[in-house]
Amino acid sequence: MDETKAYQGFLATPHISKHPHFMGMSCFFLPKPKKLNLSLTGLSPSLILGKRAEVFFTHSINLLENYKLLASNLQLIVNKKTLGEFDFFIEELTTKQVLHIELVYKIYLYNPSFKIEEQRWIGPNRKDTLLKKVSRLKSHQLPLALTQESKLLLKSHGIHANNLKQKVCFKAQLFIPEDKSVKPDFSSINQACIVGYYTSYTKFTKEVYGEFLFYSPKKSIWFTPPLAEHKTWLNFEQINLQVEKFILAKKSVLLWVKKSEHCYTRLFVVWW
């Protein structure tokens, strides 16, 4: 996989909110570098989505003229116990402001069966939710940087916690039900994050999808939209053999769907 396409996909992924604050957190909107250096090589294929996003974020900051990377992935270890890890500390050069930034790159599906709107955004395998992630950030990751132990850690890296602003860079790919019967509330969520649909395996039938071609991308390229130049497309019977294995293992699967030569979509087939 060409990592440059994955990096471009990361940059193109919208932030989960257009507003300066999201669910009580201050937002950092990653600018797109004016001069893109796309020479990204050597990334391990096994590098998980979140860690790959951190590599792309670092690459972007290093290309931006107004920011300087001070430290990244700092672990706070007290009495041989790891209390947490901080993603990024950067300096805004024009203002000399130091920023502590937690990077979040998530994929959520909108499940209207939950009564409360904020509970409806869940991970593809129902192990993660938007509310859980936000709660973790607000109750642990962000406050931890302001403790005395963290201040000593930051000082050892030349960073003074007294001159620190905390922000979250939250990028997201969001999927809504294929039947479109219930629409999300976009008062706080950025509608531009909607990149595809999802359906249950029981509704993934030849009658509905038999005319299309499919490809199941590895997680390392989930950043990218369906690639028109991709050649190894499978018909419904062929892809269904792959999908069935995921479903039996209780794992949802992302598919690229080729509806015509000029029409491509993203579809999650979920096991639940």
Residue pairs with C-beta under 8 A, 6 or more apart in sequence:
1 45
1 218
1 220
1 221
3 40
3 41
3 43
4 38
4 40
5 221
5 224
5 227
6 40
6 52
6 56
6 220
6 221
6 223
6 224
7 38
7 40
7 56
7 59
7 223
8 36
8 38
8 224
9 221
9 223
9 224
9 225
10 52
10 53
10 56
10 57
10 105
10 171
10 223
11 30
11 32
11 56
11 60
13 105
13 171
13 172
13 173
13 193
13 223
14 171
14 172
14 190
14 192
14 193
15 27
15 29
15 30
15 169
15 170
15 171
15 172
15 190
15 193
16 22
16 104
16 106
16 170
16 171
16 172
16 189
16 190
16 193
17 27
17 170
17 188
17 189
17 190
18 190
19 27
19 188
20 26
20 27
21 27
22 168
22 170
22 188
23 118
23 134
23 138
23 188
24 134
24 138
25 134
25 137
25 138
25 142
25 167
25 168
25 170
26 165
26 166
26 167
26 168
27 167
27 168
27 169
27 170
28 99
28 101
28 167
28 168
28 169
29 169
30 57
30 60
30 169
30 171
31 60
31 64
31 66
32 60
33 60
33 63
33 64
34 65
35 63
36 63
37 59
37 63
40 55
40 56
40 59
43 52
43 55
43 220
45 218
45 220
47 55
47 220
48 219
49 105
49 107
49 219
49 220
49 222
49 223
50 105
52 220
52 223
53 103
53 105
53 171
53 223
54 72
54 73
54 87
54 103
56 223
57 87
57 88
57 103
57 169
58 69
58 72
58 88
61 67
61 68
61 69
61 88
61 90
62 69
65 93
66 92
66 93
66 94
67 90
67 91
67 92
67 93
68 90
68 91
68 93
69 88
69 89
69 90
70 89
70 90
70 91
70 98
70 157
70 158
70 159
71 86
71 88
71 89
71 154
71 157
71 159
72 87
72 88
72 89
73 85
73 86
73 87
74 85
74 86
74 89
74 153
74 154
74 157
75 82
75 84
75 85
76 82
76 83
76 84
76 85
76 86
76 144
76 149
76 150
76 153
77 83
78 149
83 144
83 149
84 140
84 141
84 144
86 100
86 102
86 141
86 144
86 145
86 150
87 101
87 102
87 103
88 99
88 100
88 101
88 102
88 103
89 98
89 99
89 100
89 101
89 154
89 157
89 159
90 98
90 99
90 101
91 97
91 98
91 99
92 98
92 99
96 163
97 163
97 165
98 159
98 160
98 163
98 164
98 165
99 164
99 165
99 166
99 167
100 142
100 145
100 164
100 165
100 166
100 167
101 166
101 167
101 168
101 169
102 137
102 141
102 142
102 166
102 167
102 168
102 169
103 168
103 169
104 133
104 137
104 168
104 169
104 170
104 171
104 172
105 171
105 172
106 123
106 128
106 130
106 133
106 170
106 171
106 172
106 173
107 123
107 124
107 172
107 173
107 174
107 175
107 222
108 121
108 122
108 123
108 128
108 129
108 130
108 172
108 173
108 174
108 175
109 121
109 122
109 123
109 124
109 174
109 175
109 176
109 198
109 268
109 270
110 120
110 121
110 174
110 175
110 176
110 177
110 182
110 184
111 120
111 121
111 122
112 120
112 177
112 181
112 182
113 120
114 120
117 184
117 185
118 130
118 131
119 129
119 131
120 184
121 129
121 130
121 131
121 174
121 189
122 128
122 129
122 130
123 129
124 198
124 252
124 254
124 268
124 270
125 250
125 251
125 252
125 271
126 272
137 168
142 166
142 168
144 150
145 154
145 161
145 164
145 166
146 161
146 164
150 161
151 161
154 160
154 161
154 164
155 161
172 190
172 193
173 193
173 195
173 196
173 222
174 184
174 189
174 193
174 194
174 195
175 194
175 195
175 196
175 197
175 198
175 266
175 268
176 183
176 184
176 194
176 197
176 198
177 197
177 198
177 199
178 197
178 198
178 199
178 203
178 267
180 197
195 225
195 266
196 265
196 266
196 267
196 268
197 265
197 266
197 267
197 268
198 252
198 267
198 268
198 269
198 270
199 267
199 268
199 269
199 270
200 269
200 270
200 272
201 243
201 244
201 247
201 269
201 270
201 271
204 240
204 243
204 269
206 236
206 237
206 240
209 236
209 257
210 236
211 259
212 236
212 257
212 258
212 259
213 233
213 234
213 235
213 257
213 258
214 233
214 234
214 235
214 236
214 238
214 239
214 255
214 256
214 257
214 258
215 226
215 230
215 232
215 233
215 234
215 239
215 255
215 256
215 258
216 239
216 242
216 243
216 253
216 254
216 255
216 256
217 224
217 254
217 256
222 254
225 264
225 266
226 256
226 257
226 258
226 264
226 265
226 266
227 256
228 264
230 256
233 258
234 242
239 255
242 253
243 253
243 255
243 269
246 252
246 253
246 269
246 271
247 253
247 269
247 271
250 271
250 272
251 271
252 268
252 269
252 270
252 271
252 272
253 268
253 269
254 266
254 267
254 268
255 266
255 267
255 268
255 269
256 264
256 265
256 266
256 267
257 264
257 265
257 266
257 267
258 264
259 265
